[in-house]
Amino acid sequence: MAYQSLRLEYLQIPPVSRAYTTACVLTTAAVVSSCSASFSLSGLDITGSSGNGFGPPGSSEGLVSKQLELITPFQLYFNPELIFKHFQIWRLITNFLFFGPVGFNFLFNMIFLYRYCRMLEEGSFRGRTADFVFMFLFGGFLMTLFGLFVSLVFLGQAFTIMLVYVWSRRNPYVRMNFFGLLNFQAPFLPWVLMGFSLLLGNSIIVDLLGIAVGHIYFFLEDVFPNQPGGIRILKTPSILKAIFDTPDEDPNYNPLPEERPGGFAWGEGQRLGG
């Protein structure tokens, strides 16, 4: 009974939010379950000079990963040289799916990712799945582009901040409460999260990147088209609409009798002998 309820609740999550959240959880679970050793990016050669993305040749990281032949963070992180010179294209996606070892930081990010991704898809993107997917692609492209110039190896947290920023700007009058300590309007939420990261001793570059990309999207999608002389720059490709959006019903379509409510109009013929 509990399984059926959980399954029903899971299937009620909108498709894009369900797919992305599930991919993040499964990727992290795969890394955690496969790695019996503790890996650290502090000693990783992120320039890609080793050519394999598992650490310098002969290092313990490279040796362990080859022995296990399982998923490690060194196979997932963002490395431009490995992507463009060694054609490890999957890193363009996997660096958005891994949120670090399971702990407070991971749970915190998953809660925010699930909550605000779902609220966006069920709110301002309701019935516009293709537009929502296009926002994902646009945000991911900009973060990858900016990632070439900053020392970030995983961009999932910045992507979560982008979703939070877009939602907060589209719901400016919602009152927020942060751990029962702060009360504020929704547009301040990304900045509160950045301050919280700072208190925890984390780098705020991740938060700033998410806020910057979220603001660019919000400006181009919600602000600039409504300005005098403004135009809509971001247009969802037709192929995405064909894949993700259900086609609109033709108002001139005349359904067959069996497709009408109630089916055929039985018994409405003329009376015999009338």
Kinemage of the C-alpha trace (Angstrom):
@kinemage 1
@onewidth
@group {chain A} dominant
@subgroup {mainchain}
@vectorlist {calphas} color= white
{ca met a 1} P 0.000 0.000 0.000
{ca ala a 2} L 2.788 2.400 0.892
{ca tyr a 3} L 4.590 1.477 -2.330
{ca gln a 4} L 1.505 2.242 -4.417
{ca ser a 5} L 1.061 5.620 -2.720
{ca leu a 6} L 4.722 6.470 -3.229
{ca arg a 7} L 4.583 5.375 -6.854
{ca leu a 8} L 1.450 7.432 -7.467
{ca glu a 9} L 3.030 10.497 -5.866
{ca tyr a 10} L 6.162 10.016 -7.967
{ca leu a 11} L 4.186 9.747 -11.216
{ca gln a 12} L 2.312 12.943 -10.363
{ca ile a 13} L 5.555 14.933 -10.548
{ca pro a 14} L 5.710 16.823 -13.878
{ca pro a 15} L 7.857 14.985 -16.454
{ca val a 16} L 10.844 17.330 -16.719
{ca ser a 17} L 11.152 17.808 -12.950
{ca arg a 18} L 10.781 14.061 -12.433
{ca ala a 19} L 13.408 13.194 -15.042
{ca tyr a 20} L 16.020 15.704 -13.859
{ca thr a 21} L 15.590 15.048 -10.133
{ca thr a 22} L 15.696 11.288 -10.690
{ca ala a 23} L 18.835 11.581 -12.822
{ca cys a 24} L 20.567 13.629 -10.102
{ca val a 25} L 19.649 11.163 -7.342
{ca leu a 26} L 20.614 8.091 -9.384
{ca thr a 27} L 23.924 9.604 -10.494
{ca thr a 28} L 24.886 10.476 -6.941
{ca ala a 29} L 23.734 7.058 -5.703
{ca ala a 30} L 25.783 5.319 -8.402
{ca val a 31} L 28.914 7.231 -7.424
{ca val a 32} L 28.405 6.680 -3.693
{ca ser a 33} L 27.637 2.969 -4.025
{ca ser a 34} L 30.498 2.251 -6.396
{ca cys a 35} L 33.244 4.109 -4.580
{ca ser a 36} L 34.446 2.399 -1.426
{ca ala a 37} L 37.354 4.814 -1.323
{ca ser a 38} L 37.058 8.542 -0.676
{ca phe a 39} L 37.803 10.718 -3.682
{ca ser a 40} L 38.797 14.370 -3.479
{ca leu a 41} L 39.001 16.904 -6.291
{ca ser a 42} L 41.607 18.919 -4.429
{ca gly a 43} L 44.454 16.894 -5.916
{ca leu a 44} L 42.857 16.400 -9.324
{ca asp a 45} L 44.598 17.562 -12.473
{ca ile a 46} L 41.627 19.535 -13.840
{ca thr a 47} L 43.666 20.831 -16.779
{ca gly a 48} L 43.365 17.418 -18.355
{ca ser a 49} L 47.115 17.099 -18.919
{ca ser a 50} L 46.944 13.484 -17.860
{ca gly a 51} L 44.548 12.863 -20.730
{ca asn a 52} L 42.267 10.465 -18.896
{ca gly a 53} L 40.389 12.545 -16.329
{ca phe a 54} L 41.174 10.176 -13.451
{ca gly a 55} L 44.190 11.973 -12.042
{ca pro a 56} L 47.855 11.884 -12.999
{ca pro a 57} L 49.172 8.622 -14.481
{ca gly a 58} L 50.180 6.219 -11.737
{ca ser a 59} L 48.270 8.164 -9.073
{ca ser a 60} L 46.047 6.398 -6.560
{ca glu a 61} L 42.942 7.978 -8.140
{ca gly a 62} L 43.725 6.598 -11.581
{ca leu a 63} L 44.716 3.187 -10.187
{ca val a 64} L 41.573 2.769 -8.072
{ca ser a 65} L 39.228 3.883 -10.840
{ca lys a 66} L 40.763 1.433 -13.296
{ca gln a 67} L 40.597 -1.395 -10.793
{ca leu a 68} L 36.950 -0.781 -9.929
{ca glu a 69} L 35.873 0.170 -13.468
{ca leu a 70} L 32.868 1.905 -11.911
{ca ile a 71} L 31.565 5.454 -11.826
{ca thr a 72} L 33.694 7.999 -9.972
{ca pro a 73} L 33.444 11.811 -9.813
{ca phe a 74} L 36.530 11.947 -12.032
{ca gln a 75} L 34.460 10.544 -14.891
{ca leu a 76} L 31.727 13.149 -14.483
{ca tyr a 77} L 33.296 16.535 -13.793
{ca phe a 78} L 33.486 19.456 -16.230
{ca asn a 79} L 36.820 19.598 -18.040
{ca pro a 80} L 36.941 21.565 -21.337
{ca glu a 81} L 40.104 19.877 -22.560
{ca leu a 82} L 38.741 16.376 -22.026
{ca ile a 83} L 35.464 17.393 -23.667
{ca phe a 84} L 36.793 19.097 -26.772
{ca lys a 85} L 40.115 17.299 -27.311
{ca his a 86} L 39.267 13.812 -26.103
{ca phe a 87} L 35.576 13.967 -27.104
{ca gln a 88} L 34.224 13.006 -23.669
{ca ile a 89} L 30.960 14.735 -24.540
{ca trp a 90} L 29.007 13.153 -21.691
{ca arg a 91} L 30.722 15.527 -19.268
{ca leu a 92} L 28.580 18.364 -20.669
{ca ile a 93} L 25.601 16.624 -19.023
{ca thr a 94} L 27.009 14.654 -16.093
{ca asn a 95} L 28.549 17.707 -14.425
{ca phe a 96} L 24.965 18.934 -13.871
{ca leu a 97} L 23.879 15.637 -12.267
{ca phe a 98} L 26.370 15.060 -9.453
{ca phe a 99} L 25.911 17.021 -6.213
{ca gly a 100} L 28.661 15.517 -4.090
{ca pro a 101} L 28.532 12.857 -1.381
{ca val a 102} L 25.258 12.196 0.397
{ca gly a 103} L 24.968 14.550 3.346
{ca phe a 104} L 23.410 17.818 4.420
{ca asn a 105} L 24.588 19.701 1.325
{ca phe a 106} L 23.221 17.026 -1.017
{ca leu a 107} L 19.824 16.855 0.729
{ca phe a 108} L 19.599 20.652 0.862
{ca asn a 109} L 20.225 20.904 -2.881
{ca met a 110} L 17.803 18.086 -3.748
{ca ile a 111} L 14.993 19.659 -1.723
{ca phe a 112} L 15.442 23.022 -3.423
{ca leu a 113} L 15.882 21.451 -6.860
{ca tyr a 114} L 12.733 19.340 -6.550
{ca arg a 115} L 10.636 22.091 -4.992
{ca tyr a 116} L 11.406 24.994 -7.321
{ca cys a 117} L 11.782 22.949 -10.480
{ca arg a 118} L 8.351 21.459 -9.874
{ca met a 119} L 6.756 24.796 -8.954
{ca leu a 120} L 8.093 26.346 -12.147
{ca glu a 121} L 6.839 23.491 -14.312
{ca glu a 122} L 3.424 23.458 -12.636
{ca gly a 123} L 3.218 27.253 -12.499
{ca ser a 124} L 4.451 29.628 -15.180
{ca phe a 125} L 5.422 26.729 -17.482
{ca arg a 126} L 2.173 24.774 -17.127
{ca gly a 127} L 1.256 23.410 -20.558
{ca arg a 128} L 4.578 24.683 -21.951
{ca thr a 129} L 6.884 21.726 -21.490
{ca ala a 130} L 8.909 22.590 -24.602
{ca asp a 131} L 9.570 26.104 -23.276
{ca phe a 132} L 10.673 24.607 -19.957
{ca val a 133} L 13.089 22.224 -21.698
{ca phe a 134} L 14.404 25.144 -23.752
{ca met a 135} L 15.087 27.072 -20.546
{ca phe a 136} L 17.087 24.064 -19.323
{ca leu a 137} L 19.114 24.004 -22.549
{ca phe a 138} L 19.664 27.766 -22.583
{ca gly a 139} L 20.714 27.871 -18.930
{ca gly a 140} L 22.970 24.839 -19.334
{ca phe a 141} L 24.626 26.368 -22.404
{ca leu a 142} L 25.351 29.674 -20.652
{ca met a 143} L 26.717 27.930 -17.558
{ca thr a 144} L 28.957 25.738 -19.693
{ca leu a 145} L 30.187 28.841 -21.499
{ca phe a 146} L 30.913 30.659 -18.229
{ca gly a 147} L 32.406 27.462 -16.830
{ca leu a 148} L 35.256 27.846 -19.305
{ca phe a 149} L 36.437 30.890 -17.365
{ca val a 150} L 35.787 29.863 -13.745
{ca ser a 151} L 37.197 26.964 -11.751
{ca leu a 152} L 33.984 25.014 -11.293
{ca val a 153} L 33.947 21.292 -11.971
{ca phe a 154} L 30.266 20.620 -11.166
{ca leu a 155} L 27.498 23.019 -12.185
{ca gly a 156} L 24.399 21.354 -10.731
{ca gln a 157} L 24.173 23.641 -7.713
{ca ala a 158} L 24.449 26.733 -9.902
{ca phe a 159} L 21.662 25.320 -12.084
{ca thr a 160} L 19.464 24.928 -8.998
{ca ile a 161} L 20.089 28.565 -8.058
{ca met a 162} L 19.082 29.565 -11.594
{ca leu a 163} L 15.733 27.778 -11.176
{ca val a 164} L 15.220 29.430 -7.783
{ca tyr a 165} L 16.013 32.851 -9.265
{ca val a 166} L 13.571 32.526 -12.169
{ca trp a 167} L 10.804 31.316 -9.856
{ca ser a 168} L 11.459 34.097 -7.336
{ca arg a 169} L 11.296 36.832 -9.983
{ca arg a 170} L 8.042 35.447 -11.367
{ca asn a 171} L 6.479 35.334 -7.905
{ca pro a 172} L 7.567 38.668 -6.415
{ca tyr a 173} L 4.779 38.931 -3.827
{ca val a 174} L 5.195 35.518 -2.206
{ca arg a 175} L 6.313 35.760 1.419
{ca met a 176} L 9.191 33.437 2.359
{ca asn a 177} L 10.401 32.116 5.681
{ca phe a 178} L 13.939 30.782 5.962
{ca phe a 179} L 14.304 28.240 8.789
{ca gly a 180} L 11.959 30.368 10.901
{ca leu a 181} L 14.644 33.048 11.202
{ca leu a 182} L 14.063 35.402 8.282
{ca asn a 183} L 10.921 36.683 6.602
{ca phe a 184} L 11.290 38.259 3.174
{ca gln a 185} L 9.778 38.553 -0.289
{ca ala a 186} L 10.543 35.829 -2.850
{ca pro a 187} L 12.976 37.896 -5.020
{ca phe a 188} L 15.426 37.972 -2.092
{ca leu a 189} L 15.577 34.165 -1.824
{ca pro a 190} L 18.628 33.622 -4.113
{ca trp a 191} L 20.569 36.241 -2.157
{ca val a 192} L 19.583 34.683 1.162
{ca leu a 193} L 20.836 31.321 -0.121
{ca met a 194} L 24.099 32.953 -1.166
{ca gly a 195} L 24.506 34.419 2.308
{ca phe a 196} L 23.786 30.994 3.803
{ca ser a 197} L 26.503 29.467 1.602
{ca leu a 198} L 28.893 32.145 2.782
{ca leu a 199} L 28.108 31.332 6.426
{ca leu a 200} L 28.846 27.655 5.742
{ca gly a 201} L 32.230 28.592 4.309
{ca asn a 202} L 31.343 27.665 0.721
{ca ser a 203} L 32.380 29.613 -2.349
{ca ile a 204} L 29.729 32.034 -3.559
{ca ile a 205} L 30.904 31.789 -7.177
{ca val a 206} L 28.388 28.980 -7.678
{ca asp a 207} L 25.529 31.151 -6.383
{ca leu a 208} L 26.632 34.176 -8.399
{ca leu a 209} L 26.802 32.084 -11.570
{ca gly a 210} L 23.283 30.734 -11.008
{ca ile a 211} L 21.926 34.218 -10.264
{ca ala a 212} L 23.631 35.693 -13.346
{ca val a 213} L 22.304 33.040 -15.727
{ca gly a 214} L 18.845 33.184 -14.151
{ca his a 215} L 18.772 36.965 -14.549
{ca ile a 216} L 19.829 36.779 -18.196
{ca tyr a 217} L 17.023 34.334 -18.933
{ca phe a 218} L 14.449 36.346 -16.957
{ca phe a 219} L 15.454 39.584 -18.687
{ca leu a 220} L 15.351 38.135 -22.194
{ca glu a 221} L 12.122 36.205 -21.610
{ca asp a 222} L 10.047 38.412 -19.291
{ca val a 223} L 11.448 41.957 -19.329
{ca phe a 224} L 12.921 42.906 -22.702
{ca pro a 225} L 9.983 41.717 -24.891
{ca asn a 226} L 7.625 43.967 -22.886
{ca gln a 227} L 9.765 47.092 -23.287
{ca pro a 228} L 8.973 49.699 -25.983
{ca gly a 229} L 10.573 48.375 -29.141
{ca gly a 230} L 11.494 45.134 -27.431
{ca ile a 231} L 11.421 41.821 -29.237
{ca arg a 232} L 11.293 38.214 -28.129
{ca ile a 233} L 14.824 36.886 -28.562
{ca leu a 234} L 14.352 33.482 -26.961
{ca lys a 235} L 12.144 31.357 -29.178
{ca thr a 236} L 11.628 27.688 -28.491
{ca pro a 237} L 12.631 25.616 -31.549
{ca ser a 238} L 9.773 23.925 -33.368
{ca ile a 239} L 11.379 20.519 -32.927
{ca leu a 240} L 11.098 20.838 -29.136
{ca lys a 241} L 7.455 21.838 -29.435
{ca ala a 242} L 6.782 18.855 -31.680
{ca ile a 243} L 8.413 16.491 -29.177
{ca phe a 244} L 7.183 17.819 -25.840
{ca asp a 245} L 3.979 19.790 -26.442
{ca thr a 246} L 0.649 18.177 -27.227
{ca pro a 247} L -0.829 19.560 -30.464
{ca asp a 248} L -3.683 22.021 -30.140
{ca glu a 249} L -7.094 20.769 -31.145
{ca asp a 250} L -8.401 22.106 -34.445
{ca pro a 251} L -11.484 24.246 -33.656
{ca asn a 252} L -12.926 23.385 -37.101
{ca tyr a 253} L -12.626 19.640 -36.566
{ca asn a 254} L -15.996 17.880 -36.727
{ca pro a 255} L -15.727 14.586 -34.816
{ca leu a 256} L -17.237 11.409 -36.163
{ca pro a 257} L -20.518 10.320 -34.547
{ca glu a 258} L -18.814 7.598 -32.526
{ca glu a 259} L -16.326 10.135 -31.151
{ca arg a 260} L -19.013 12.513 -29.914
{ca pro a 261} L -20.169 12.408 -26.293
{ca gly a 262} L -22.816 9.715 -26.013
{ca gly a 263} L -21.875 8.032 -29.279
{ca phe a 264} L -24.497 7.568 -31.959
{ca ala a 265} L -27.897 9.201 -31.522
{ca trp a 266} L -29.757 5.914 -31.376
{ca gly a 267} L -33.523 6.032 -31.663
{ca glu a 268} L -33.747 9.452 -33.292
{ca gly a 269} L -35.008 8.170 -36.662
{ca gln a 270} L -38.399 8.912 -38.082
{ca arg a 271} L -41.404 6.994 -36.766
{ca leu a 272} L -42.658 4.305 -39.077
{ca gly a 273} L -45.828 5.227 -40.811
{ca gly a 274} L -45.462 8.837 -39.715
